[in-house]
Amino acid sequence: MTETVSAVLVQVPEAERVVSRHRARLDVAATAGVPAHVTVLFPLAPPAAITAETRQALAGQALRRRRR
């Protein structure tokens, strides 16, 4: 399967038991293996365009936000 979209997600494992039944029926992303989450940014960029620098920049932003 060729990935055509990307996003920034924050996984919410605690929500899985509450929403998994509904997501299995209603959410195509769940059937593709995407866990229960909160979407932070969608769409991000074509997956082929995401580089190590992209990941590093996102990680840096997450750390800066966490320190506030």
N, CA, C and O atoms as a Tripos MOL2 file, in Angstrom:
@<TRIPOS>MOLECULE
protein
  272   271    68     0     0
PROTEIN
NO_CHARGES

@<TRIPOS>ATOM
      1 N           0.8450   -1.1830    0.0000 N.3       1 MET1
      2 CA          0.0000    0.0000    0.0000 C.3       1 MET1
      3 C           0.8900    1.2470    0.0000 C.2       1 MET1
      4 O           1.8070    1.3520    0.8140 O.2       1 MET1
      5 N           0.6300    2.1680   -0.8880 N.am      2 THR2
      6 CA          1.3720    3.4190   -0.9510 C.3       2 THR2
      7 C           0.6820    4.4500   -0.0810 C.2       2 THR2
      8 O          -0.5070    4.7260   -0.2390 O.2       2 THR2
      9 N           1.4440    5.0120    0.8350 N.am      3 GLU3
     10 CA          0.8820    6.0440    1.7060 C.3       3 GLU3
     11 C           0.7960    7.3550    0.9400 C.2       3 GLU3
     12 O           1.7480    7.7590    0.2730 O.2       3 GLU3
     13 N          -0.3470    8.0140    1.0410 N.am      4 THR4
     14 CA         -0.5420    9.2490    0.2880 C.3       4 THR4
     15 C          -0.7600   10.4620    1.1740 C.2       4 THR4
     16 O          -0.7300   11.5920    0.6860 O.2       4 THR4
     17 N          -0.9770   10.2550    2.4540 N.am      5 VAL5
     18 CA         -1.1830   11.3680    3.3810 C.3       5 VAL5
     19 C          -0.3970   11.1150    4.6550 C.2       5 VAL5
     20 O          -0.0130    9.9850    4.9560 O.2       5 VAL5
     21 N          -0.1660   12.1890    5.3970 N.am      6 SER6
     22 CA          0.4880   12.0740    6.6950 C.3       6 SER6
     23 C          -0.1630   13.0670    7.6460 C.2       6 SER6
     24 O          -0.8510   13.9980    7.2290 O.2       6 SER6
     25 N           0.0710   12.8460    8.9210 N.am      7 ALA7
     26 CA         -0.5090   13.7010    9.9470 C.3       7 ALA7
     27 C           0.3610   13.6470   11.1880 C.2       7 ALA7
     28 O           1.1990   12.7590   11.3450 O.2       7 ALA7
     29 N           0.1450   14.6140   12.0620 N.am      8 VAL8
     30 CA          0.7640   14.5880   13.3890 C.3       8 VAL8
     31 C          -0.3440   14.1740   14.3450 C.2       8 VAL8
     32 O          -1.3680   14.8470   14.4570 O.2       8 VAL8
     33 N          -0.1260   13.0570   15.0350 N.am      9 LEU9
     34 CA         -1.1160   12.5130   15.9660 C.3       9 LEU9
     35 C          -0.5110   12.3560   17.3470 C.2       9 LEU9
     36 O           0.6950   12.1500   17.4900 O.2       9 LEU9
     37 N          -1.3480   12.4550   18.3560 N.am     10 VAL10
     38 CA         -0.9530   12.1230   19.7240 C.3      10 VAL10
     39 C          -1.7930   10.9220   20.1160 C.2      10 VAL10
     40 O          -3.0190   11.0100   20.1940 O.2      10 VAL10
     41 N          -1.1320    9.8030   20.3610 N.am     11 GLN11
     42 CA         -1.8590    8.5970   20.7400 C.3      11 GLN11
     43 C          -2.4930    8.7630   22.1160 C.2      11 GLN11
     44 O          -1.9240    9.3970   23.0040 O.2      11 GLN11
     45 N          -3.6820    8.1820   22.2760 N.am     12 VAL12
     46 CA         -4.3940    8.2090   23.5540 C.3      12 VAL12
     47 C          -4.7800    6.7630   23.8830 C.2      12 VAL12
     48 O          -5.9260    6.3630   23.6800 O.2      12 VAL12
     49 N          -3.8150    5.9790   24.3920 N.am     13 PRO13
     50 CA         -4.0760    4.5650   24.6520 C.3      13 PRO13
     51 C          -5.2570    4.3250   25.6010 C.2      13 PRO13
     52 O          -5.9730    3.3320   25.4700 O.2      13 PRO13
     53 N          -5.4490    5.2320   26.5440 N.am     14 GLU14
     54 CA         -6.5390    5.0740   27.5110 C.3      14 GLU14
     55 C          -7.9080    5.1130   26.8380 C.2      14 GLU14
     56 O          -8.8690    4.5510   27.3630 O.2      14 GLU14
     57 N          -8.0040    5.7600   25.7000 N.am     15 ALA15
     58 CA         -9.2810    5.8770   24.9930 C.3      15 ALA15
     59 C          -9.5960    4.6510   24.1520 C.2      15 ALA15
     60 O         -10.7440    4.4470   23.7600 O.2      15 ALA15
     61 N          -8.6110    3.8530   23.8780 N.am     16 GLU16
     62 CA         -8.7940    2.7140   22.9790 C.3      16 GLU16
     63 C          -9.9360    1.7980   23.4050 C.2      16 GLU16
     64 O         -10.7600    1.4150   22.5750 O.2      16 GLU16
     65 N          -9.9950    1.4480   24.6650 N.am     17 ARG17
     66 CA        -11.0570    0.5150   25.0980 C.3      17 ARG17
     67 C         -12.4410    1.1470   25.0010 C.2      17 ARG17
     68 O         -13.4370    0.4340   24.8700 O.2      17 ARG17
     69 N         -12.5130    2.4530   25.0630 N.am     18 VAL18
     70 CA        -13.7990    3.1440   24.9880 C.3      18 VAL18
     71 C         -14.2590    3.3120   23.5460 C.2      18 VAL18
     72 O         -15.4460    3.1620   23.2540 O.2      18 VAL18
     73 N         -13.3340    3.6200   22.6430 N.am     19 VAL19
     74 CA        -13.7260    3.9650   21.2720 C.3      19 VAL19
     75 C         -13.4320    2.8870   20.2370 C.2      19 VAL19
     76 O         -13.8740    3.0080   19.0940 O.2      19 VAL19
     77 N         -12.7100    1.8500   20.5930 N.am     20 SER20
     78 CA        -12.2670    0.8790   19.5800 C.3      20 SER20
     79 C         -13.4200    0.2220   18.8310 C.2      20 SER20
     80 O         -13.3250    0.0150   17.6210 O.2      20 SER20
     81 N         -14.4870   -0.1030   19.5130 N.am     21 ARG21
     82 CA        -15.6250   -0.7510   18.8540 C.3      21 ARG21
     83 C         -16.2310    0.1630   17.7940 C.2      21 ARG21
     84 O         -16.5600   -0.2790   16.6930 O.2      21 ARG21
     85 N         -16.3740    1.4280   18.1350 N.am     22 HIS22
     86 CA        -16.9430    2.3930   17.1880 C.3      22 HIS22
     87 C         -15.9780    2.6730   16.0360 C.2      22 HIS22
     88 O         -16.3830    2.7560   14.8760 O.2      22 HIS22
     89 N         -14.7160    2.8150   16.3700 N.am     23 ARG23
     90 CA        -13.7240    3.0890   15.3290 C.3      23 ARG23
     91 C         -13.6080    1.9270   14.3600 C.2      23 ARG23
     92 O         -13.4140    2.1450   13.1640 O.2      23 ARG23
     93 N         -13.7190    0.7110   14.8400 N.am     24 ALA24
     94 CA        -13.6340   -0.4540   13.9610 C.3      24 ALA24
     95 C         -14.7390   -0.4310   12.9060 C.2      24 ALA24
     96 O         -14.5380   -0.8890   11.7810 O.2      24 ALA24
     97 N         -15.8870    0.0940   13.2650 N.am     25 ARG25
     98 CA        -17.0200    0.1730   12.3300 C.3      25 ARG25
     99 C         -16.9940    1.4120   11.4600 C.2      25 ARG25
    100 O         -17.4090    1.3630   10.3020 O.2      25 ARG25
    101 N         -16.5080    2.5350   12.0040 N.am     26 LEU26
    102 CA        -16.7130    3.8270   11.3650 C.3      26 LEU26
    103 C         -15.4540    4.5150   10.8420 C.2      26 LEU26
    104 O         -15.5520    5.4470   10.0430 O.2      26 LEU26
    105 N         -14.3000    4.0830   11.2690 N.am     27 ASP27
    106 CA        -13.0690    4.8150   10.9560 C.3      27 ASP27
    107 C         -12.1180    3.9460   10.1390 C.2      27 ASP27
    108 O         -11.5680    2.9680   10.6450 O.2      27 ASP27
    109 N         -11.9310    4.3080    8.8810 N.am     28 VAL28
    110 CA        -11.0350    3.5580    8.0060 C.3      28 VAL28
    111 C          -9.6150    3.5450    8.5650 C.2      28 VAL28
    112 O          -8.9010    2.5520    8.4260 O.2      28 VAL28
    113 N          -9.2070    4.6330    9.1910 N.am     29 ALA29
    114 CA         -7.8570    4.6970    9.7630 C.3      29 ALA29
    115 C          -7.6640    3.6230   10.8290 C.2      29 ALA29
    116 O          -6.5780    3.0540   10.9460 O.2      29 ALA29
    117 N          -8.6950    3.3460   11.5950 N.am     30 ALA30
    118 CA         -8.5900    2.3150   12.6310 C.3      30 ALA30
    119 C          -8.3480    0.9440   12.0070 C.2      30 ALA30
    120 O          -7.5550    0.1550   12.5200 O.2      30 ALA30
    121 N          -9.0280    0.6650   10.9060 N.am     31 THR31
    122 CA         -8.8350   -0.6340   10.2510 C.3      31 THR31
    123 C          -7.4530   -0.7300    9.6110 C.2      31 THR31
    124 O          -6.9760   -1.8280    9.3240 O.2      31 THR31
    125 N          -6.8090    0.4130    9.3870 N.am     32 ALA32
    126 CA         -5.4460    0.4290    8.8480 C.3      32 ALA32
    127 C          -4.3960    0.3730    9.9570 C.2      32 ALA32
    128 O          -3.1960    0.3780    9.6850 O.2      32 ALA32
    129 N          -4.8560    0.3190   11.2100 N.am     33 GLY33
    130 CA         -3.9260    0.1890   12.3340 C.3      33 GLY33
    131 C          -3.6040    1.4690   13.0850 C.2      33 GLY33
    132 O          -2.7670    1.4580   13.9880 O.2      33 GLY33
    133 N          -4.2500    2.5680   12.7310 N.am     34 VAL34
    134 CA         -4.0120    3.8240   13.4450 C.3      34 VAL34
    135 C          -4.6980    3.7340   14.8090 C.2      34 VAL34
    136 O          -5.9020    3.4850   14.8660 O.2      34 VAL34
    137 N          -3.9680    3.9280   15.9030 N.am     35 PRO35
    138 CA         -4.5620    3.8030   17.2400 C.3      35 PRO35
    139 C          -5.4590    4.9950   17.5890 C.2      35 PRO35
    140 O          -5.4940    5.9890   16.8630 O.2      35 PRO35
    141 N          -6.1680    4.8860   18.6880 N.am     36 ALA36
    142 CA         -6.9650    6.0030   19.1970 C.3      36 ALA36
    143 C          -6.0180    7.1850   19.3950 C.2      36 ALA36
    144 O          -4.9110    7.0390   19.9140 O.2      36 ALA36
    145 N          -6.4880    8.3740   18.9650 N.am     37 HIS37
    146 CA         -5.5790    9.5160   18.9560 C.3      37 HIS37
    147 C          -6.3390   10.8370   18.9120 C.2      37 HIS37
    148 O          -7.5560   10.8840   18.7390 O.2      37 HIS37
    149 N          -5.5700   11.9000   19.0760 N.am     38 VAL38
    150 CA         -6.0180   13.2620   18.8130 C.3      38 VAL38
    151 C          -5.1880   13.7420   17.6320 C.2      38 VAL38
    152 O          -3.9620   13.6390   17.6520 O.2      38 VAL38
    153 N          -5.8410   14.2620   16.6130 N.am     39 THR39
    154 CA         -5.1220   14.7770   15.4510 C.3      39 THR39
    155 C          -4.6720   16.2030   15.7440 C.2      39 THR39
    156 O          -5.4830   17.0670   16.0770 O.2      39 THR39
    157 N          -3.3780   16.4340   15.6160 N.am     40 VAL40
    158 CA         -2.8030   17.7540   15.8560 C.3      40 VAL40
    159 C          -2.6990   18.5430   14.5560 C.2      40 VAL40
    160 O          -2.9780   19.7410   14.5260 O.2      40 VAL40
    161 N          -2.2940   17.8640   13.4820 N.am     41 LEU41
    162 CA         -2.1130   18.5330   12.2000 C.3      41 LEU41
    163 C          -2.4040   17.5620   11.0720 C.2      41 LEU41
    164 O          -1.7990   16.4930   10.9900 O.2      41 LEU41
    165 N          -3.3370   17.9380   10.2010 N.am     42 PHE42
    166 CA         -3.6680   17.1050    9.0390 C.3      42 PHE42
    167 C          -4.1550   17.9930    7.9220 C.2      42 PHE42
    168 O          -5.0000   18.8550    8.1650 O.2      42 PHE42
    169 N          -3.6770   17.8310    6.7390 N.am     43 PRO43
    170 CA         -2.5630   16.9690    6.3510 C.3      43 PRO43
    171 C          -1.2370   17.6310    6.6920 C.2      43 PRO43
    172 O          -1.1530   18.8530    6.8130 O.2      43 PRO43
    173 N          -0.2140   16.8190    6.8450 N.am     44 LEU44
    174 CA          1.1190   17.3480    7.1420 C.3      44 LEU44
    175 C           1.8740   17.5920    5.8450 C.2      44 LEU44
    176 O           2.1230   18.7420    5.4840 O.2      44 LEU44
    177 N           2.2370   16.5450    5.1510 N.am     45 ALA45
    178 CA          2.9910   16.6310    3.9040 C.3      45 ALA45
    179 C           2.9010   15.2700    3.2340 C.2      45 ALA45
    180 O           2.5550   14.2860    3.8870 O.2      45 ALA45
    181 N           3.2020   15.1940    1.9580 N.am     46 PRO46
    182 CA          3.2620   13.8730    1.3360 C.3      46 PRO46
    183 C           4.3060   13.0330    2.0810 C.2      46 PRO46
    184 O           5.4000   13.5250    2.3570 O.2      46 PRO46
    185 N           3.9910   11.7890    2.4050 N.am     47 PRO47
    186 CA          4.9370   10.9700    3.1760 C.3      47 PRO47
    187 C           6.3450   10.9210    2.5780 C.2      47 PRO47
    188 O           7.3300   10.9100    3.3160 O.2      47 PRO47
    189 N           6.4420   10.8920    1.2750 N.am     48 ALA48
    190 CA          7.7690   10.8360    0.6480 C.3      48 ALA48
    191 C           8.5740   12.1090    0.8930 C.2      48 ALA48
    192 O           9.7970   12.1030    0.7600 O.2      48 ALA48
    193 N           7.9050   13.1860    1.2440 N.am     49 ALA49
    194 CA          8.5930   14.4590    1.4840 C.3      49 ALA49
    195 C           9.0420   14.6220    2.9320 C.2      49 ALA49
    196 O           9.7490   15.5780    3.2520 O.2      49 ALA49
    197 N           8.6480   13.7170    3.8000 N.am     50 ILE50
    198 CA          9.0180   13.8280    5.2150 C.3      50 ILE50
    199 C          10.4200   13.2630    5.4000 C.2      50 ILE50
    200 O          10.6820   12.0890    5.1370 O.2      50 ILE50
    201 N          11.2970   14.1230    5.8540 N.am     51 THR51
    202 CA         12.7090   13.7620    6.0280 C.3      51 THR51
    203 C          13.0460   13.6680    7.5110 C.2      51 THR51
    204 O          12.2140   13.9400    8.3760 O.2      51 THR51
    205 N          14.2680   13.2820    7.7740 N.am     52 ALA52
    206 CA         14.7460   13.2540    9.1600 C.3      52 ALA52
    207 C          14.6800   14.6600    9.7510 C.2      52 ALA52
    208 O          14.3860   14.8240   10.9350 O.2      52 ALA52
    209 N          14.9520   15.6630    8.9380 N.am     53 GLU53
    210 CA         14.8900   17.0480    9.4080 C.3      53 GLU53
    211 C          13.4530   17.4380    9.7670 C.2      53 GLU53
    212 O          13.2240   18.1570   10.7400 O.2      53 GLU53
    213 N          12.4980   16.9640    8.9850 N.am     54 THR54
    214 CA         11.0840   17.2280    9.2950 C.3      54 THR54
    215 C          10.7330   16.6380   10.6600 C.2      54 THR54
    216 O          10.1240   17.3000   11.5000 O.2      54 THR54
    217 N          11.1220   15.4000   10.8610 N.am     55 ARG55
    218 CA         10.8390   14.7290   12.1440 C.3      55 ARG55
    219 C          11.5270   15.4510   13.3050 C.2      55 ARG55
    220 O          10.9510   15.6150   14.3800 O.2      55 ARG55
    221 N          12.7480   15.8710   13.0680 N.am     56 GLN56
    222 CA         13.5070   16.5800   14.1030 C.3      56 GLN56
    223 C          12.8310   17.9090   14.4470 C.2      56 GLN56
    224 O          12.7350   18.2650   15.6220 O.2      56 GLN56
    225 N          12.3700   18.6330   13.4500 N.am     57 ALA57
    226 CA         11.6910   19.9080   13.6890 C.3      57 ALA57
    227 C          10.4010   19.6990   14.4730 C.2      57 ALA57
    228 O          10.0980   20.4690   15.3850 O.2      57 ALA57
    229 N           9.6410   18.6680   14.1250 N.am     58 LEU58
    230 CA          8.4030   18.3680   14.8610 C.3      58 LEU58
    231 C           8.7040   17.9870   16.3090 C.2      58 LEU58
    232 O           8.0170   18.4240   17.2320 O.2      58 LEU58
    233 N           9.7280   17.1750   16.4950 N.am     59 ALA59
    234 CA         10.1160   16.7840   17.8560 C.3      59 ALA59
    235 C          10.5450   18.0010   18.6610 C.2      59 ALA59
    236 O          10.2090   18.1190   19.8390 O.2      59 ALA59
    237 N          11.2790   18.8960   18.0350 N.am     60 GLY60
    238 CA         11.7100   20.1180   18.7160 C.3      60 GLY60
    239 C          10.5180   20.9720   19.1290 C.2      60 GLY60
    240 O          10.5030   21.5210   20.2310 O.2      60 GLY60
    241 N           9.5270   21.0880   18.2630 N.am     61 GLN61
    242 CA          8.3190   21.8490   18.6010 C.3      61 GLN61
    243 C           7.5840   21.2100   19.7680 C.2      61 GLN61
    244 O           7.1160   21.9050   20.6710 O.2      61 GLN61
    245 N           7.4820   19.8970   19.7520 N.am     62 ALA62
    246 CA          6.7870   19.1940   20.8310 C.3      62 ALA62
    247 C           7.4970   19.4260   22.1620 C.2      62 ALA62
    248 O           6.8470   19.6460   23.1840 O.2      62 ALA62
    249 N           8.8160   19.3790   22.1500 N.am     63 LEU63
    250 CA          9.5750   19.5930   23.3830 C.3      63 LEU63
    251 C           9.4180   21.0310   23.8800 C.2      63 LEU63
    252 O           9.2670   21.2570   25.0810 O.2      63 LEU63
    253 N           9.4530   22.0000   22.9690 N.am     64 ARG64
    254 CA          9.2890   23.4010   23.3800 C.3      64 ARG64
    255 C           7.9210   23.6130   24.0090 C.2      64 ARG64
    256 O           7.8140   24.2880   25.0330 O.2      64 ARG64
    257 N           6.8860   23.0550   23.4240 N.am     65 ARG65
    258 CA          5.5360   23.2070   23.9500 C.3      65 ARG65
    259 C           5.4110   22.5550   25.3260 C.2      65 ARG65
    260 O           4.7220   23.0670   26.2090 O.2      65 ARG65
    261 N           6.0790   21.4340   25.4900 N.am     66 ARG66
    262 CA          5.9980   20.6890   26.7450 C.3      66 ARG66
    263 C           6.6390   21.4560   27.9060 C.2      66 ARG66
    264 O           6.1910   21.3500   29.0480 O.2      66 ARG66
    265 N           7.6790   22.2220   27.6110 N.am     67 ARG67
    266 CA          8.4250   22.9470   28.6400 C.3      67 ARG67
    267 C           7.7060   24.1870   29.1280 C.2      67 ARG67
    268 O           8.0550   24.7210   30.1810 O.2      67 ARG67
    269 N           6.7150   24.6600   28.3960 N.am     68 ARG68
    270 CA          6.0240   25.9070   28.7850 C.3      68 ARG68
    271 C           5.1930   25.7380   30.0130 C.2      68 ARG68
    272 O           4.5550   26.6900   30.4630 O.2      68 ARG68
@<TRIPOS>BOND
     1     1     2 1
     2     2     3 1
     3     3     4 2
     4     3     5 am
     5     5     6 1
     6     6     7 1
     7     7     8 2
     8     7     9 am
     9     9    10 1
    10    10    11 1
    11    11    12 2
    12    11    13 am
    13    13    14 1
    14    14    15 1
    15    15    16 2
    16    15    17 am
    17    17    18 1
    18    18    19 1
    19    19    20 2
    20    19    21 am
    21    21    22 1
    22    22    23 1
    23    23    24 2
    24    23    25 am
    25    25    26 1
    26    26    27 1
    27    27    28 2
    28    27    29 am
    29    29    30 1
    30    30    31 1
    31    31    32 2
    32    31    33 am
    33    33    34 1
    34    34    35 1
    35    35    36 2
    36    35    37 am
    37    37    38 1
    38    38    39 1
    39    39    40 2
    40    39    41 am
    41    41    42 1
    42    42    43 1
    43    43    44 2
    44    43    45 am
    45    45    46 1
    46    46    47 1
    47    47    48 2
    48    47    49 am
    49    49    50 1
    50    50    51 1
    51    51    52 2
    52    51    53 am
    53    53    54 1
    54    54    55 1
    55    55    56 2
    56    55    57 am
    57    57    58 1
    58    58    59 1
    59    59    60 2
    60    59    61 am
    61    61    62 1
    62    62    63 1
    63    63    64 2
    64    63    65 am
    65    65    66 1
    66    66    67 1
    67    67    68 2
    68    67    69 am
    69    69    70 1
    70    70    71 1
    71    71    72 2
    72    71    73 am
    73    73    74 1
    74    74    75 1
    75    75    76 2
    76    75    77 am
    77    77    78 1
    78    78    79 1
    79    79    80 2
    80    79    81 am
    81    81    82 1
    82    82    83 1
    83    83    84 2
    84    83    85 am
    85    85    86 1
    86    86    87 1
    87    87    88 2
    88    87    89 am
    89    89    90 1
    90    90    91 1
    91    91    92 2
    92    91    93 am
    93    93    94 1
    94    94    95 1
    95    95    96 2
    96    95    97 am
    97    97    98 1
    98    98    99 1
    99    99   100 2
   100    99   101 am
   101   101   102 1
   102   102   103 1
   103   103   104 2
   104   103   105 am
   105   105   106 1
   106   106   107 1
   107   107   108 2
   108   107   109 am
   109   109   110 1
   110   110   111 1
   111   111   112 2
   112   111   113 am
   113   113   114 1
   114   114   115 1
   115   115   116 2
   116   115   117 am
   117   117   118 1
   118   118   119 1
   119   119   120 2
   120   119   121 am
   121   121   122 1
   122   122   123 1
   123   123   124 2
   124   123   125 am
   125   125   126 1
   126   126   127 1
   127   127   128 2
   128   127   129 am
   129   129   130 1
   130   130   131 1
   131   131   132 2
   132   131   133 am
   133   133   134 1
   134   134   135 1
   135   135   136 2
   136   135   137 am
   137   137   138 1
   138   138   139 1
   139   139   140 2
   140   139   141 am
   141   141   142 1
   142   142   143 1
   143   143   144 2
   144   143   145 am
   145   145   146 1
   146   146   147 1
   147   147   148 2
   148   147   149 am
   149   149   150 1
   150   150   151 1
   151   151   152 2
   152   151   153 am
   153   153   154 1
   154   154   155 1
   155   155   156 2
   156   155   157 am
   157   157   158 1
   158   158   159 1
   159   159   160 2
   160   159   161 am
   161   161   162 1
   162   162   163 1
   163   163   164 2
   164   163   165 am
   165   165   166 1
   166   166   167 1
   167   167   168 2
   168   167   169 am
   169   169   170 1
   170   170   171 1
   171   171   172 2
   172   171   173 am
   173   173   174 1
   174   174   175 1
   175   175   176 2
   176   175   177 am
   177   177   178 1
   178   178   179 1
   179   179   180 2
   180   179   181 am
   181   181   182 1
   182   182   183 1
   183   183   184 2
   184   183   185 am
   185   185   186 1
   186   186   187 1
   187   187   188 2
   188   187   189 am
   189   189   190 1
   190   190   191 1
   191   191   192 2
   192   191   193 am
   193   193   194 1
   194   194   195 1
   195   195   196 2
   196   195   197 am
   197   197   198 1
   198   198   199 1
   199   199   200 2
   200   199   201 am
   201   201   202 1
   202   202   203 1
   203   203   204 2
   204   203   205 am
   205   205   206 1
   206   206   207 1
   207   207   208 2
   208   207   209 am
   209   209   210 1
   210   210   211 1
   211   211   212 2
   212   211   213 am
   213   213   214 1
   214   214   215 1
   215   215   216 2
   216   215   217 am
   217   217   218 1
   218   218   219 1
   219   219   220 2
   220   219   221 am
   221   221   222 1
   222   222   223 1
   223   223   224 2
   224   223   225 am
   225   225   226 1
   226   226   227 1
   227   227   228 2
   228   227   229 am
   229   229   230 1
   230   230   231 1
   231   231   232 2
   232   231   233 am
   233   233   234 1
   234   234   235 1
   235   235   236 2
   236   235   237 am
   237   237   238 1
   238   238   239 1
   239   239   240 2
   240   239   241 am
   241   241   242 1
   242   242   243 1
   243   243   244 2
   244   243   245 am
   245   245   246 1
   246   246   247 1
   247   247   248 2
   248   247   249 am
   249   249   250 1
   250   250   251 1
   251   251   252 2
   252   251   253 am
   253   253   254 1
   254   254   255 1
   255   255   256 2
   256   255   257 am
   257   257   258 1
   258   258   259 1
   259   259   260 2
   260   259   261 am
   261   261   262 1
   262   262   263 1
   263   263   264 2
   264   263   265 am
   265   265   266 1
   266   266   267 1
   267   267   268 2
   268   267   269 am
   269   269   270 1
   270   270   271 1
   271   271   272 2
@<TRIPOS>SUBSTRUCTURE
     1 MET1         2 RESIDUE 1 A MET
     2 THR2         6 RESIDUE 1 A THR
     3 GLU3        10 RESIDUE 1 A GLU
     4 THR4        14 RESIDUE 1 A THR
     5 VAL5        18 RESIDUE 1 A VAL
     6 SER6        22 RESIDUE 1 A SER
     7 ALA7        26 RESIDUE 1 A ALA
     8 VAL8        30 RESIDUE 1 A VAL
     9 LEU9        34 RESIDUE 1 A LEU
    10 VAL10       38 RESIDUE 1 A VAL
    11 GLN11       42 RESIDUE 1 A GLN
    12 VAL12       46 RESIDUE 1 A VAL
    13 PRO13       50 RESIDUE 1 A PRO
    14 GLU14       54 RESIDUE 1 A GLU
    15 ALA15       58 RESIDUE 1 A ALA
    16 GLU16       62 RESIDUE 1 A GLU
    17 ARG17       66 RESIDUE 1 A ARG
    18 VAL18       70 RESIDUE 1 A VAL
    19 VAL19       74 RESIDUE 1 A VAL
    20 SER20       78 RESIDUE 1 A SER
    21 ARG21       82 RESIDUE 1 A ARG
    22 HIS22       86 RESIDUE 1 A HIS
    23 ARG23       90 RESIDUE 1 A ARG
    24 ALA24       94 RESIDUE 1 A ALA
    25 ARG25       98 RESIDUE 1 A ARG
    26 LEU26      102 RESIDUE 1 A LEU
    27 ASP27      106 RESIDUE 1 A ASP
    28 VAL28      110 RESIDUE 1 A VAL
    29 ALA29      114 RESIDUE 1 A ALA
    30 ALA30      118 RESIDUE 1 A ALA
    31 THR31      122 RESIDUE 1 A THR
    32 ALA32      126 RESIDUE 1 A ALA
    33 GLY33      130 RESIDUE 1 A GLY
    34 VAL34      134 RESIDUE 1 A VAL
    35 PRO35      138 RESIDUE 1 A PRO
    36 ALA36      142 RESIDUE 1 A ALA
    37 HIS37      146 RESIDUE 1 A HIS
    38 VAL38      150 RESIDUE 1 A VAL
    39 THR39      154 RESIDUE 1 A THR
    40 VAL40      158 RESIDUE 1 A VAL
    41 LEU41      162 RESIDUE 1 A LEU
    42 PHE42      166 RESIDUE 1 A PHE
    43 PRO43      170 RESIDUE 1 A PRO
    44 LEU44      174 RESIDUE 1 A LEU
    45 ALA45      178 RESIDUE 1 A ALA
    46 PRO46      182 RESIDUE 1 A PRO
    47 PRO47      186 RESIDUE 1 A PRO
    48 ALA48      190 RESIDUE 1 A ALA
    49 ALA49      194 RESIDUE 1 A ALA
    50 ILE50      198 RESIDUE 1 A ILE
    51 THR51      202 RESIDUE 1 A THR
    52 ALA52      206 RESIDUE 1 A ALA
    53 GLU53      210 RESIDUE 1 A GLU
    54 THR54      214 RESIDUE 1 A THR
    55 ARG55      218 RESIDUE 1 A ARG
    56 GLN56      222 RESIDUE 1 A GLN
    57 ALA57      226 RESIDUE 1 A ALA
    58 LEU58      230 RESIDUE 1 A LEU
    59 ALA59      234 RESIDUE 1 A ALA
    60 GLY60      238 RESIDUE 1 A GLY
    61 GLN61      242 RESIDUE 1 A GLN
    62 ALA62      246 RESIDUE 1 A ALA
    63 LEU63      250 RESIDUE 1 A LEU
    64 ARG64      254 RESIDUE 1 A ARG
    65 ARG65      258 RESIDUE 1 A ARG
    66 ARG66      262 RESIDUE 1 A ARG
    67 ARG67      266 RESIDUE 1 A ARG
    68 ARG68      270 RESIDUE 1 A ARG
